[in-house]
Amino acid sequence: MNIVTGYVLPFFYAAMACAGFCVMYNLHDVKIAVTACIGGGLAWVAYLLCAPTGSVMLQNFASAVTVAIFSEIMARVFKTPSTVFLIVGILPMVPGGGIYYTMKYCIEGDMPMFIERLVATLGVAGAIAVGVSLVSSVVRIFTTHKFEN
């Protein structure tokens, strides 16, 4: 796989998609908006790097962990809440297609496909939630507890 078409361009496309949401969410600080877009691009590259595993849930988990770590670091650098970076950063991973097809099959009455898409979509959403929660919990443990010798 060519590194430019395999990783650099998808990074750029994901960052540009996140830029649209920065405008929509009215992020006025350009440095924070650009940094949040970089987080979205990094999340998508992590997603692509885990593609050989063949597990969409593992891909989403890895990318959620990546963007959550990035968000926590950037929150300390910019002295802002990590959710500013996190919300924008996870946007490329949101299972919009899965949600669409789940509802499409439900409306059409195709129950076997509806259940299949529902389980897959909930699995992806759960993987993203677990990845973000795991990083957030670990960071909170290390920042709130003072370790004694």
Contacts in CASP RR format, 6 or more apart in sequence:
PFRMAT RR
TARGET T0000
AUTHOR 0000-0000-0000
METHOD contacts of the structure
MODEL  1
MNIVTGYVLPFFYAAMACAGFCVMYNLHDVKIAVTACIGGGLAWVAYLLC
APTGSVMLQNFASAVTVAIFSEIMARVFKTPSTVFLIVGILPMVPGGGIY
YTMKYCIEGDMPMFIERLVATLGVAGAIAVGVSLVSSVVRIFTTHKFEN
6 48 0 8 1.000
7 45 0 8 1.000
7 48 0 8 1.000
7 49 0 8 1.000
10 41 0 8 1.000
10 44 0 8 1.000
10 45 0 8 1.000
10 48 0 8 1.000
11 41 0 8 1.000
11 42 0 8 1.000
11 44 0 8 1.000
11 45 0 8 1.000
12 41 0 8 1.000
13 44 0 8 1.000
14 40 0 8 1.000
14 41 0 8 1.000
14 43 0 8 1.000
14 44 0 8 1.000
14 45 0 8 1.000
14 92 0 8 1.000
15 37 0 8 1.000
15 38 0 8 1.000
15 39 0 8 1.000
15 40 0 8 1.000
15 41 0 8 1.000
16 37 0 8 1.000
17 91 0 8 1.000
17 92 0 8 1.000
18 36 0 8 1.000
18 37 0 8 1.000
18 39 0 8 1.000
18 40 0 8 1.000
18 41 0 8 1.000
18 88 0 8 1.000
18 89 0 8 1.000
18 91 0 8 1.000
18 92 0 8 1.000
19 33 0 8 1.000
19 37 0 8 1.000
21 88 0 8 1.000
21 91 0 8 1.000
22 33 0 8 1.000
22 36 0 8 1.000
22 37 0 8 1.000
22 88 0 8 1.000
25 87 0 8 1.000
25 88 0 8 1.000
27 33 0 8 1.000
27 36 0 8 1.000
27 84 0 8 1.000
27 88 0 8 1.000
31 78 0 8 1.000
32 78 0 8 1.000
32 80 0 8 1.000
32 84 0 8 1.000
32 85 0 8 1.000
33 88 0 8 1.000
35 74 0 8 1.000
35 78 0 8 1.000
35 85 0 8 1.000
36 74 0 8 1.000
36 84 0 8 1.000
36 85 0 8 1.000
36 88 0 8 1.000
36 89 0 8 1.000
37 88 0 8 1.000
37 89 0 8 1.000
38 70 0 8 1.000
39 67 0 8 1.000
39 70 0 8 1.000
39 71 0 8 1.000
39 74 0 8 1.000
39 85 0 8 1.000
39 88 0 8 1.000
39 89 0 8 1.000
40 67 0 8 1.000
40 88 0 8 1.000
40 89 0 8 1.000
40 90 0 8 1.000
40 91 0 8 1.000
40 92 0 8 1.000
41 89 0 8 1.000
41 92 0 8 1.000
42 66 0 8 1.000
42 67 0 8 1.000
42 70 0 8 1.000
43 63 0 8 1.000
43 64 0 8 1.000
43 66 0 8 1.000
43 67 0 8 1.000
43 70 0 8 1.000
43 89 0 8 1.000
43 90 0 8 1.000
43 92 0 8 1.000
43 93 0 8 1.000
44 63 0 8 1.000
44 92 0 8 1.000
44 93 0 8 1.000
46 59 0 8 1.000
46 62 0 8 1.000
46 63 0 8 1.000
46 65 0 8 1.000
46 66 0 8 1.000
46 67 0 8 1.000
47 59 0 8 1.000
47 60 0 8 1.000
47 62 0 8 1.000
47 63 0 8 1.000
47 92 0 8 1.000
47 93 0 8 1.000
49 62 0 8 1.000
50 58 0 8 1.000
50 59 0 8 1.000
50 62 0 8 1.000
50 63 0 8 1.000
51 59 0 8 1.000
53 59 0 8 1.000
56 120 0 8 1.000
56 124 0 8 1.000
57 123 0 8 1.000
57 124 0 8 1.000
57 126 0 8 1.000
57 127 0 8 1.000
58 127 0 8 1.000
60 93 0 8 1.000
60 95 0 8 1.000
60 124 0 8 1.000
60 127 0 8 1.000
60 128 0 8 1.000
61 127 0 8 1.000
61 128 0 8 1.000
61 130 0 8 1.000
61 131 0 8 1.000
63 92 0 8 1.000
63 93 0 8 1.000
63 128 0 8 1.000
64 90 0 8 1.000
64 93 0 8 1.000
64 127 0 8 1.000
64 128 0 8 1.000
64 129 0 8 1.000
64 130 0 8 1.000
64 131 0 8 1.000
64 132 0 8 1.000
64 135 0 8 1.000
65 131 0 8 1.000
65 132 0 8 1.000
65 134 0 8 1.000
65 135 0 8 1.000
67 85 0 8 1.000
67 86 0 8 1.000
67 89 0 8 1.000
67 90 0 8 1.000
67 93 0 8 1.000
67 132 0 8 1.000
68 82 0 8 1.000
68 86 0 8 1.000
68 131 0 8 1.000
68 132 0 8 1.000
68 134 0 8 1.000
68 135 0 8 1.000
68 136 0 8 1.000
69 135 0 8 1.000
70 85 0 8 1.000
70 89 0 8 1.000
71 82 0 8 1.000
71 83 0 8 1.000
71 84 0 8 1.000
71 85 0 8 1.000
71 86 0 8 1.000
71 89 0 8 1.000
72 82 0 8 1.000
72 135 0 8 1.000
72 136 0 8 1.000
72 139 0 8 1.000
74 80 0 8 1.000
74 82 0 8 1.000
74 85 0 8 1.000
75 81 0 8 1.000
75 82 0 8 1.000
75 84 0 8 1.000
75 85 0 8 1.000
82 136 0 8 1.000
86 132 0 8 1.000
90 128 0 8 1.000
90 132 0 8 1.000
93 124 0 8 1.000
93 128 0 8 1.000
94 128 0 8 1.000
95 121 0 8 1.000
95 124 0 8 1.000
95 125 0 8 1.000
98 117 0 8 1.000
98 120 0 8 1.000
98 121 0 8 1.000
98 124 0 8 1.000
99 121 0 8 1.000
101 113 0 8 1.000
101 117 0 8 1.000
102 114 0 8 1.000
102 117 0 8 1.000
102 118 0 8 1.000
102 121 0 8 1.000
105 111 0 8 1.000
105 113 0 8 1.000
105 114 0 8 1.000
105 117 0 8 1.000
106 114 0 8 1.000
END
